């Protein structure tokens, strides 16, 4: 985009309206043409490649047209983005792989408790609008560490903020690149590892060439793609199931049907048989664990005997190879056996529960407030974790550097506040649809997939299983040849992506949904990588190490560091470290505990000083990380920590920020009161930051 396309006034330029209206129309025409070609026999793989190539080419074209070496343009898009389009770009920046891919999937698996994500994320933007966005824009810095360094007049605070921004953004960007690989693989049929690096090219071409200016205008286009890709199949599914095109309006009606079907499945004899088999397997693992290390020796001997027996019987090579694979998969050490078998025991115990371990969709919390002592305790812990997650997501949203920096790009402070309102509007379009989508998908699976002969299952099931068996798998546990709900395992990360195929829609809709998910992941990854490179090049290199460096060197260094960060995140993502939503939620707790106390007290409490800010940031980060590590059984095993997991008040590690945020705030206040007050010059700057005229 050229400079003439951006207006400094409150209304978006007419030229921008025309450009993006044409883009929207062009995208719909493109989808329509592919649908026509599909009817004429165009192979699915070519449809997938077409969506990938066309959308990435558009994003790349915007990146090339927006290339720049100007500092203001590269870091904050020249501070000339109208509130409407900045809100749309922020919506795309926010609609990460977690929102687009993981949210409806989490609601599908967890039901009511998944609404914590909707409440927390939406409430977080209210905090941004009221407490942070206008004040950050008023100071006129490039980055969040830049704001902290200026407010507290401290290189140490700046460096700590930059380091925290690096950590938070890196965790977050790994989740996005994982989503990029997942979607690219589904679109093209490439392996997951290759898909990661192919999709990575789409990330780099925008942020690498034009910085924030390119990222902003690309994110506007990506928002249009992702919201159309999300809404069209959901509306289609709503019409198919109910005859009404407004999913949110029929949500309660479909939820009632799902609840009735849940009660039927809980009593179904075939489901009860499957659950009994999983329960017996869990008991088998429990017996193995009690008899370690002798049980491991027996399992090895049994596996070796089976291999030898098959060889002596001259069994088919495939059977011998399968037996050898099972033997090779046995744990190598007693410690490995304990970890693997404990995990297997837990998984089988979960699968032995009604509905495959999923709670009743409409049940607010686990347990019963009027039941036995154990049920009341379970209810209290469940409700406590729901509220803790809402808190962490709200505060974390207000502390994410790549979101806050979006409101540095508006022409005025007033437009910064307005753009937050636009952001909420654009985000709500997806958020009010996600719960309805989860219920409709569950209705399809419960009524049309469960009970199908396994030999007649649709082809997309085996295709997804090839991508990653952890995402989708089917096992005929009871041997009746009919799929039971307990025999089907679906990961939350593919619920949205498989919706069109599950509903029997044309494959072009599947390609469009995948393109929308790719847009969501790319848009967030662009913003995160720019945050990482800015923290390294601007906050660490220029502000601290080499203040006299020229503009060209600073921008060149930022681009080089952006490339390094992208490759590093891709290397981690190919290891498939965790589910997308867990990675993102961890980043929220870290961001909230590290940044929010320092930012809020820095704006509204004149007495907050550099010593307090340092103490608060270090304390909040340390408490959050410690609780995340010590409350996670797998991490404890990897670190060699002995003893059982100790949860504080039953809070899950996902909500570690519940302890980190107040710990950081208390440390900031106490240390600030015990140390010297800020200088008069700094106090005057703080007063000007909060003065009413500055916020107009």
Secondary structure, 3 states (H helix, E strand, C coil): CCHHHCCCCCCCCHHHHHHHHHHHHHHHHHHHHHHHHHHCCCCHHHHHHHHHHHHHHHHHHHHHHCCCCCHHHHHHHHHCCCHHHHHHHHHHHHCCHHHHHHHHHHHHHHHHHHHHHHHHHHHHHHHHHHHHHHHHHHHCCCCHHHHHHHHHCCHHHHHHHHHHHHHHHHHHHHHHHHHHHHHHHHHHCCCHHHHHHHHHHHHHHHHHHHHHHHHHHHHHHHHHHHHHHHHHHHHHHHHHHHCCCCHHHHHHHHHHHHHHHHHHHHHCHHHHHHHHHHHHHHHHHHHHHHCCCHHHHHHHHHHHHHHHHHHHCCCCHHHHHHHHHHHHCCCCCHHHHHHHHHHHHHHHHHHCCHHHHCCCCCCCCCCCCCCCHHHHHHHHHHHHHHHHHHHHHHHHHCCCHHHHHHHHCCCCHHHHHHHHHHHHHHHHHHHHHHHHHHHHHHHHHHHHHCCCEHHHCCHHHHHHHHHCCCCEEECCCCCCCECCHHHEEECHHHHHHHHHHHCCCCHHHHHHHHHHHHHHHHHHHHHHHHHHHHHHHHHHHHHHHCCCCCHHHHHHHHHHHHHHHHHHHHHHHCCCCCCHHHHHHHHHHHHHHHHHHHHHHHHHCCCCCHHHHHHHHHHHHHHHHHHHHHCCHHHHHHHCCCCCCCCHHHCCHHHCHHHHHHHHHHHHHHHHHHCCCCCHHHHHHHHHHCCHHHHC
